[in-house]
Amino acid sequence: MTESGQEFEQIYRSYFNDVFLYLKALSKDESLALELTSETFFKAMRAIDSFRGACDIRVWLCQIAKHCYLSYLKKQQHTVNVEDFEHMADQDNAENVEEKIVRQSEVMQIHLLLHELPEPYKEVFMLRVFGELSFKQIARIFHKTDNWACVTYHRAKNKIMKQMEDKDA
C-alpha cells in the first residue's frame, strides 16, 4: 500500500464512526447511513488531494456526507412510498390547508435566512437542528468545547429570529 493509501486508511479508521453517526442522525436509517458513509469515503478518497486543511478533516468529511445525503434525497423525490402517501393523506385530514401553507412559508423563510448565515453559525445550526446532534457531538466535530457549540447554536438561532422579526416589521 502506498504512503498516501495508508494515510487515507488511517483517516477512514479515525473518522468512519463520526461520519456514520452524522448520516444516521440525518437519515434516521442505519442501512442508508452505512451506504452513504461508504459513498462519502469513496468521494473523499478521490478528492483528498484537494483538501487544503482550511478546516478540520472531520468537518470536511461531514460536508461531503451532507452532500451525499442531499443527492440521495433529490433522487428520492422522483419516487413515492405508498406508506408515506397514506400518512400524508391522514395528515391532510387532520390539518387545515391554510395552516400548512403558512408553516411551509415559514420553513422556507428559515431556510433562506440559514443560507445567508455565516460559518460556523450555519453549520452548527444545521448539525443541531437537521442532524439532531448533541452539543457534545458538535463540539467534537469542531474540536471545541460543549459550551462553544451551545453558545454558537444559540447565537445562530438568535440571528435567524432577529432577521425574521426584521422582515416582519
CNS distance restraints for C-alpha pairs under 8 A (distance, minus, plus):
assign (resid   1 and name CA) (resid   5 and name CA) 5.92 0.50 0.50
assign (resid   1 and name CA) (resid   6 and name CA) 6.40 0.50 0.50
assign (resid   2 and name CA) (resid   6 and name CA) 6.23 0.50 0.50
assign (resid   3 and name CA) (resid   7 and name CA) 6.22 0.50 0.50
assign (resid   4 and name CA) (resid   8 and name CA) 6.14 0.50 0.50
assign (resid   5 and name CA) (resid   9 and name CA) 6.10 0.50 0.50
assign (resid   6 and name CA) (resid  10 and name CA) 6.27 0.50 0.50
assign (resid   7 and name CA) (resid  11 and name CA) 6.37 0.50 0.50
assign (resid   8 and name CA) (resid  12 and name CA) 6.07 0.50 0.50
assign (resid   8 and name CA) (resid  45 and name CA) 6.99 0.50 0.50
assign (resid   9 and name CA) (resid  13 and name CA) 6.19 0.50 0.50
assign (resid  10 and name CA) (resid  14 and name CA) 5.98 0.50 0.50
assign (resid  11 and name CA) (resid  15 and name CA) 5.95 0.50 0.50
assign (resid  11 and name CA) (resid  16 and name CA) 7.89 0.50 0.50
assign (resid  12 and name CA) (resid  16 and name CA) 5.36 0.50 0.50
assign (resid  12 and name CA) (resid  41 and name CA) 7.10 0.50 0.50
assign (resid  15 and name CA) (resid  19 and name CA) 6.24 0.50 0.50
assign (resid  15 and name CA) (resid  58 and name CA) 6.68 0.50 0.50
assign (resid  16 and name CA) (resid  20 and name CA) 6.03 0.50 0.50
assign (resid  16 and name CA) (resid  37 and name CA) 7.34 0.50 0.50
assign (resid  17 and name CA) (resid  21 and name CA) 6.00 0.50 0.50
assign (resid  18 and name CA) (resid  22 and name CA) 6.13 0.50 0.50
assign (resid  18 and name CA) (resid  58 and name CA) 7.76 0.50 0.50
assign (resid  19 and name CA) (resid  23 and name CA) 6.19 0.50 0.50
assign (resid  19 and name CA) (resid  37 and name CA) 6.32 0.50 0.50
assign (resid  19 and name CA) (resid  58 and name CA) 7.78 0.50 0.50
assign (resid  19 and name CA) (resid  61 and name CA) 6.94 0.50 0.50
assign (resid  19 and name CA) (resid  62 and name CA) 6.00 0.50 0.50
assign (resid  19 and name CA) (resid  65 and name CA) 6.96 0.50 0.50
assign (resid  20 and name CA) (resid  24 and name CA) 5.98 0.50 0.50
assign (resid  20 and name CA) (resid  33 and name CA) 5.86 0.50 0.50
assign (resid  20 and name CA) (resid  34 and name CA) 6.30 0.50 0.50
assign (resid  20 and name CA) (resid  37 and name CA) 5.55 0.50 0.50
assign (resid  21 and name CA) (resid  25 and name CA) 6.04 0.50 0.50
assign (resid  21 and name CA) (resid  33 and name CA) 7.73 0.50 0.50
assign (resid  22 and name CA) (resid  26 and name CA) 6.32 0.50 0.50
assign (resid  22 and name CA) (resid  62 and name CA) 7.23 0.50 0.50
assign (resid  22 and name CA) (resid 131 and name CA) 6.56 0.50 0.50
assign (resid  22 and name CA) (resid 133 and name CA) 7.50 0.50 0.50
assign (resid  23 and name CA) (resid  27 and name CA) 5.91 0.50 0.50
assign (resid  23 and name CA) (resid  28 and name CA) 7.92 0.50 0.50
assign (resid  23 and name CA) (resid  33 and name CA) 5.03 0.50 0.50
assign (resid  23 and name CA) (resid  36 and name CA) 7.27 0.50 0.50
assign (resid  23 and name CA) (resid  37 and name CA) 7.14 0.50 0.50
assign (resid  23 and name CA) (resid  65 and name CA) 6.83 0.50 0.50
assign (resid  23 and name CA) (resid  66 and name CA) 7.46 0.50 0.50
assign (resid  23 and name CA) (resid  69 and name CA) 7.43 0.50 0.50
assign (resid  23 and name CA) (resid 131 and name CA) 7.74 0.50 0.50
assign (resid  24 and name CA) (resid  28 and name CA) 5.20 0.50 0.50
assign (resid  24 and name CA) (resid  29 and name CA) 5.77 0.50 0.50
assign (resid  24 and name CA) (resid  30 and name CA) 5.65 0.50 0.50
assign (resid  24 and name CA) (resid  32 and name CA) 7.65 0.50 0.50
assign (resid  24 and name CA) (resid  33 and name CA) 4.90 0.50 0.50
assign (resid  25 and name CA) (resid 131 and name CA) 5.20 0.50 0.50
assign (resid  25 and name CA) (resid 132 and name CA) 6.02 0.50 0.50
assign (resid  25 and name CA) (resid 133 and name CA) 6.96 0.50 0.50
assign (resid  26 and name CA) (resid  69 and name CA) 7.98 0.50 0.50
assign (resid  26 and name CA) (resid 130 and name CA) 6.38 0.50 0.50
assign (resid  26 and name CA) (resid 131 and name CA) 4.65 0.50 0.50
assign (resid  26 and name CA) (resid 132 and name CA) 7.21 0.50 0.50
assign (resid  27 and name CA) (resid  32 and name CA) 7.15 0.50 0.50
assign (resid  27 and name CA) (resid  33 and name CA) 6.68 0.50 0.50
assign (resid  27 and name CA) (resid  69 and name CA) 7.71 0.50 0.50
assign (resid  28 and name CA) (resid  33 and name CA) 7.97 0.50 0.50
assign (resid  29 and name CA) (resid  33 and name CA) 6.03 0.50 0.50
assign (resid  30 and name CA) (resid  34 and name CA) 6.23 0.50 0.50
assign (resid  31 and name CA) (resid  35 and name CA) 6.29 0.50 0.50
assign (resid  32 and name CA) (resid  36 and name CA) 6.06 0.50 0.50
assign (resid  33 and name CA) (resid  37 and name CA) 5.90 0.50 0.50
assign (resid  34 and name CA) (resid  38 and name CA) 6.33 0.50 0.50
assign (resid  35 and name CA) (resid  39 and name CA) 6.40 0.50 0.50
assign (resid  36 and name CA) (resid  40 and name CA) 5.97 0.50 0.50
assign (resid  36 and name CA) (resid  65 and name CA) 6.95 0.50 0.50
assign (resid  36 and name CA) (resid  68 and name CA) 6.46 0.50 0.50
assign (resid  36 and name CA) (resid  69 and name CA) 6.82 0.50 0.50
assign (resid  37 and name CA) (resid  41 and name CA) 6.32 0.50 0.50
assign (resid  37 and name CA) (resid  65 and name CA) 6.77 0.50 0.50
assign (resid  38 and name CA) (resid  42 and name CA) 6.16 0.50 0.50
assign (resid  39 and name CA) (resid  43 and name CA) 6.17 0.50 0.50
assign (resid  39 and name CA) (resid  68 and name CA) 7.24 0.50 0.50
assign (resid  40 and name CA) (resid  44 and name CA) 6.03 0.50 0.50
assign (resid  40 and name CA) (resid  61 and name CA) 7.13 0.50 0.50
assign (resid  40 and name CA) (resid  64 and name CA) 5.91 0.50 0.50
assign (resid  40 and name CA) (resid  65 and name CA) 5.20 0.50 0.50
assign (resid  40 and name CA) (resid  68 and name CA) 6.61 0.50 0.50
assign (resid  41 and name CA) (resid  45 and name CA) 5.88 0.50 0.50
assign (resid  41 and name CA) (resid  61 and name CA) 7.70 0.50 0.50
assign (resid  42 and name CA) (resid  46 and name CA) 6.44 0.50 0.50
assign (resid  43 and name CA) (resid  47 and name CA) 6.21 0.50 0.50
assign (resid  43 and name CA) (resid  64 and name CA) 7.56 0.50 0.50
assign (resid  44 and name CA) (resid  48 and name CA) 5.55 0.50 0.50
assign (resid  44 and name CA) (resid  61 and name CA) 6.96 0.50 0.50
assign (resid  44 and name CA) (resid  64 and name CA) 7.26 0.50 0.50
assign (resid  47 and name CA) (resid  51 and name CA) 6.94 0.50 0.50
assign (resid  53 and name CA) (resid  57 and name CA) 6.95 0.50 0.50
assign (resid  55 and name CA) (resid  59 and name CA) 6.59 0.50 0.50
assign (resid  55 and name CA) (resid  60 and name CA) 6.76 0.50 0.50
assign (resid  56 and name CA) (resid  60 and name CA) 6.46 0.50 0.50
assign (resid  56 and name CA) (resid 141 and name CA) 7.79 0.50 0.50
assign (resid  56 and name CA) (resid 142 and name CA) 6.85 0.50 0.50
assign (resid  57 and name CA) (resid  61 and name CA) 6.10 0.50 0.50
assign (resid  58 and name CA) (resid  62 and name CA) 6.12 0.50 0.50
assign (resid  58 and name CA) (resid 141 and name CA) 5.99 0.50 0.50
assign (resid  58 and name CA) (resid 142 and name CA) 7.85 0.50 0.50
assign (resid  59 and name CA) (resid  63 and name CA) 6.16 0.50 0.50
assign (resid  59 and name CA) (resid 141 and name CA) 6.15 0.50 0.50
assign (resid  59 and name CA) (resid 142 and name CA) 6.91 0.50 0.50
assign (resid  60 and name CA) (resid  64 and name CA) 6.43 0.50 0.50
assign (resid  61 and name CA) (resid  65 and name CA) 6.12 0.50 0.50
assign (resid  62 and name CA) (resid  66 and name CA) 5.97 0.50 0.50
assign (resid  63 and name CA) (resid  67 and name CA) 6.30 0.50 0.50
assign (resid  64 and name CA) (resid  68 and name CA) 6.22 0.50 0.50
assign (resid  65 and name CA) (resid  69 and name CA) 6.18 0.50 0.50
assign (resid  66 and name CA) (resid  70 and name CA) 6.14 0.50 0.50
assign (resid  67 and name CA) (resid  71 and name CA) 6.05 0.50 0.50
assign (resid  68 and name CA) (resid  72 and name CA) 6.18 0.50 0.50
assign (resid  69 and name CA) (resid  73 and name CA) 6.25 0.50 0.50
assign (resid  70 and name CA) (resid  74 and name CA) 6.23 0.50 0.50
assign (resid  71 and name CA) (resid  75 and name CA) 6.33 0.50 0.50
assign (resid  72 and name CA) (resid  76 and name CA) 6.27 0.50 0.50
assign (resid  73 and name CA) (resid  77 and name CA) 6.38 0.50 0.50
assign (resid  74 and name CA) (resid  78 and name CA) 7.71 0.50 0.50
assign (resid  75 and name CA) (resid  79 and name CA) 7.91 0.50 0.50
assign (resid  76 and name CA) (resid  80 and name CA) 7.75 0.50 0.50
assign (resid  80 and name CA) (resid  84 and name CA) 7.38 0.50 0.50
assign (resid  80 and name CA) (resid  85 and name CA) 7.01 0.50 0.50
assign (resid  81 and name CA) (resid  85 and name CA) 6.23 0.50 0.50
assign (resid  82 and name CA) (resid  86 and name CA) 6.19 0.50 0.50
assign (resid  83 and name CA) (resid  87 and name CA) 6.13 0.50 0.50
assign (resid  84 and name CA) (resid  88 and name CA) 6.10 0.50 0.50
assign (resid  85 and name CA) (resid  89 and name CA) 6.22 0.50 0.50
assign (resid  86 and name CA) (resid  90 and name CA) 6.28 0.50 0.50
assign (resid  87 and name CA) (resid  91 and name CA) 6.30 0.50 0.50
assign (resid  88 and name CA) (resid  92 and name CA) 6.17 0.50 0.50
assign (resid  89 and name CA) (resid  93 and name CA) 6.61 0.50 0.50
assign (resid  90 and name CA) (resid  94 and name CA) 6.53 0.50 0.50
assign (resid  91 and name CA) (resid  95 and name CA) 6.01 0.50 0.50
assign (resid  92 and name CA) (resid  96 and name CA) 7.24 0.50 0.50
assign (resid  92 and name CA) (resid  97 and name CA) 7.27 0.50 0.50
assign (resid  95 and name CA) (resid  99 and name CA) 7.06 0.50 0.50
assign (resid  95 and name CA) (resid 100 and name CA) 7.12 0.50 0.50
assign (resid  96 and name CA) (resid 100 and name CA) 6.59 0.50 0.50
assign (resid  97 and name CA) (resid 101 and name CA) 6.37 0.50 0.50
assign (resid  98 and name CA) (resid 102 and name CA) 6.30 0.50 0.50
assign (resid  99 and name CA) (resid 103 and name CA) 6.13 0.50 0.50
assign (resid 100 and name CA) (resid 104 and name CA) 6.06 0.50 0.50
assign (resid 101 and name CA) (resid 105 and name CA) 6.14 0.50 0.50
assign (resid 102 and name CA) (resid 106 and name CA) 6.28 0.50 0.50
assign (resid 103 and name CA) (resid 107 and name CA) 6.18 0.50 0.50
assign (resid 104 and name CA) (resid 108 and name CA) 6.14 0.50 0.50
assign (resid 105 and name CA) (resid 109 and name CA) 6.18 0.50 0.50
assign (resid 106 and name CA) (resid 110 and name CA) 6.23 0.50 0.50
assign (resid 107 and name CA) (resid 111 and name CA) 6.27 0.50 0.50
assign (resid 108 and name CA) (resid 112 and name CA) 6.21 0.50 0.50
assign (resid 109 and name CA) (resid 113 and name CA) 6.21 0.50 0.50
assign (resid 109 and name CA) (resid 164 and name CA) 7.87 0.50 0.50
assign (resid 110 and name CA) (resid 114 and name CA) 5.94 0.50 0.50
assign (resid 110 and name CA) (resid 160 and name CA) 7.08 0.50 0.50
assign (resid 110 and name CA) (resid 164 and name CA) 7.84 0.50 0.50
assign (resid 111 and name CA) (resid 115 and name CA) 6.10 0.50 0.50
assign (resid 112 and name CA) (resid 116 and name CA) 6.73 0.50 0.50
assign (resid 113 and name CA) (resid 117 and name CA) 6.44 0.50 0.50
assign (resid 113 and name CA) (resid 160 and name CA) 6.30 0.50 0.50
assign (resid 113 and name CA) (resid 163 and name CA) 7.39 0.50 0.50
assign (resid 114 and name CA) (resid 122 and name CA) 6.16 0.50 0.50
assign (resid 114 and name CA) (resid 160 and name CA) 6.97 0.50 0.50
assign (resid 115 and name CA) (resid 122 and name CA) 7.35 0.50 0.50
assign (resid 117 and name CA) (resid 121 and name CA) 6.53 0.50 0.50
assign (resid 117 and name CA) (resid 122 and name CA) 5.40 0.50 0.50
assign (resid 117 and name CA) (resid 156 and name CA) 7.65 0.50 0.50
assign (resid 117 and name CA) (resid 160 and name CA) 7.98 0.50 0.50
assign (resid 118 and name CA) (resid 122 and name CA) 5.97 0.50 0.50
assign (resid 119 and name CA) (resid 123 and name CA) 6.31 0.50 0.50
assign (resid 120 and name CA) (resid 124 and name CA) 6.05 0.50 0.50
assign (resid 120 and name CA) (resid 152 and name CA) 7.60 0.50 0.50
assign (resid 121 and name CA) (resid 125 and name CA) 5.95 0.50 0.50
assign (resid 121 and name CA) (resid 152 and name CA) 6.00 0.50 0.50
assign (resid 121 and name CA) (resid 153 and name CA) 6.45 0.50 0.50
assign (resid 121 and name CA) (resid 155 and name CA) 7.36 0.50 0.50
assign (resid 121 and name CA) (resid 156 and name CA) 5.05 0.50 0.50
assign (resid 122 and name CA) (resid 126 and name CA) 6.13 0.50 0.50
assign (resid 122 and name CA) (resid 156 and name CA) 6.95 0.50 0.50
assign (resid 123 and name CA) (resid 127 and name CA) 6.02 0.50 0.50
assign (resid 124 and name CA) (resid 128 and name CA) 6.11 0.50 0.50
assign (resid 124 and name CA) (resid 138 and name CA) 6.87 0.50 0.50
assign (resid 124 and name CA) (resid 149 and name CA) 7.01 0.50 0.50
assign (resid 124 and name CA) (resid 152 and name CA) 6.91 0.50 0.50
assign (resid 124 and name CA) (resid 153 and name CA) 5.80 0.50 0.50
assign (resid 124 and name CA) (resid 156 and name CA) 7.98 0.50 0.50
assign (resid 125 and name CA) (resid 129 and name CA) 5.94 0.50 0.50
assign (resid 125 and name CA) (resid 130 and name CA) 7.93 0.50 0.50
assign (resid 125 and name CA) (resid 153 and name CA) 5.35 0.50 0.50
assign (resid 125 and name CA) (resid 156 and name CA) 6.35 0.50 0.50
assign (resid 125 and name CA) (resid 157 and name CA) 7.22 0.50 0.50
assign (resid 126 and name CA) (resid 130 and name CA) 5.18 0.50 0.50
assign (resid 126 and name CA) (resid 131 and name CA) 6.37 0.50 0.50
assign (resid 127 and name CA) (resid 131 and name CA) 4.41 0.50 0.50
assign (resid 127 and name CA) (resid 132 and name CA) 6.21 0.50 0.50
assign (resid 127 and name CA) (resid 133 and name CA) 5.81 0.50 0.50
assign (resid 127 and name CA) (resid 138 and name CA) 6.98 0.50 0.50
assign (resid 128 and name CA) (resid 132 and name CA) 4.78 0.50 0.50
assign (resid 128 and name CA) (resid 133 and name CA) 4.97 0.50 0.50
assign (resid 128 and name CA) (resid 134 and name CA) 6.56 0.50 0.50
assign (resid 128 and name CA) (resid 135 and name CA) 7.37 0.50 0.50
assign (resid 128 and name CA) (resid 138 and name CA) 7.53 0.50 0.50
assign (resid 128 and name CA) (resid 153 and name CA) 7.49 0.50 0.50
assign (resid 129 and name CA) (resid 133 and name CA) 7.61 0.50 0.50
assign (resid 133 and name CA) (resid 137 and name CA) 5.94 0.50 0.50
assign (resid 133 and name CA) (resid 138 and name CA) 6.43 0.50 0.50
assign (resid 134 and name CA) (resid 138 and name CA) 6.29 0.50 0.50
assign (resid 135 and name CA) (resid 139 and name CA) 5.95 0.50 0.50
assign (resid 135 and name CA) (resid 146 and name CA) 5.42 0.50 0.50
assign (resid 135 and name CA) (resid 147 and name CA) 7.70 0.50 0.50
assign (resid 135 and name CA) (resid 149 and name CA) 5.45 0.50 0.50
assign (resid 135 and name CA) (resid 150 and name CA) 5.84 0.50 0.50
assign (resid 136 and name CA) (resid 140 and name CA) 6.26 0.50 0.50
assign (resid 136 and name CA) (resid 145 and name CA) 7.56 0.50 0.50
assign (resid 136 and name CA) (resid 146 and name CA) 5.00 0.50 0.50
assign (resid 136 and name CA) (resid 149 and name CA) 7.53 0.50 0.50
assign (resid 137 and name CA) (resid 141 and name CA) 6.41 0.50 0.50
assign (resid 138 and name CA) (resid 142 and name CA) 6.47 0.50 0.50
assign (resid 138 and name CA) (resid 146 and name CA) 7.60 0.50 0.50
assign (resid 138 and name CA) (resid 149 and name CA) 6.16 0.50 0.50
assign (resid 139 and name CA) (resid 143 and name CA) 5.71 0.50 0.50
assign (resid 139 and name CA) (resid 144 and name CA) 4.78 0.50 0.50
assign (resid 139 and name CA) (resid 145 and name CA) 5.31 0.50 0.50
assign (resid 139 and name CA) (resid 146 and name CA) 5.18 0.50 0.50
assign (resid 139 and name CA) (resid 148 and name CA) 7.07 0.50 0.50
assign (resid 139 and name CA) (resid 149 and name CA) 5.39 0.50 0.50
assign (resid 140 and name CA) (resid 144 and name CA) 6.40 0.50 0.50
assign (resid 140 and name CA) (resid 145 and name CA) 7.64 0.50 0.50
assign (resid 144 and name CA) (resid 148 and name CA) 6.28 0.50 0.50
assign (resid 144 and name CA) (resid 149 and name CA) 7.22 0.50 0.50
assign (resid 145 and name CA) (resid 149 and name CA) 6.56 0.50 0.50
assign (resid 146 and name CA) (resid 150 and name CA) 6.25 0.50 0.50
assign (resid 147 and name CA) (resid 151 and name CA) 6.03 0.50 0.50
assign (resid 148 and name CA) (resid 152 and name CA) 5.93 0.50 0.50
assign (resid 149 and name CA) (resid 153 and name CA) 6.06 0.50 0.50
assign (resid 150 and name CA) (resid 154 and name CA) 6.26 0.50 0.50
assign (resid 151 and name CA) (resid 155 and name CA) 6.09 0.50 0.50
assign (resid 152 and name CA) (resid 156 and name CA) 6.14 0.50 0.50
assign (resid 153 and name CA) (resid 157 and name CA) 6.17 0.50 0.50
assign (resid 154 and name CA) (resid 158 and name CA) 6.04 0.50 0.50
assign (resid 155 and name CA) (resid 159 and name CA) 6.11 0.50 0.50
assign (resid 156 and name CA) (resid 160 and name CA) 6.30 0.50 0.50
assign (resid 157 and name CA) (resid 161 and name CA) 6.15 0.50 0.50
assign (resid 158 and name CA) (resid 162 and name CA) 5.97 0.50 0.50
assign (resid 159 and name CA) (resid 163 and name CA) 6.17 0.50 0.50
assign (resid 160 and name CA) (resid 164 and name CA) 6.18 0.50 0.50
assign (resid 161 and name CA) (resid 165 and name CA) 6.18 0.50 0.50
assign (resid 162 and name CA) (resid 166 and name CA) 6.10 0.50 0.50
assign (resid 163 and name CA) (resid 167 and name CA) 6.22 0.50 0.50
assign (resid 164 and name CA) (resid 168 and name CA) 6.27 0.50 0.50
assign (resid 165 and name CA) (resid 169 and name CA) 6.17 0.50 0.50
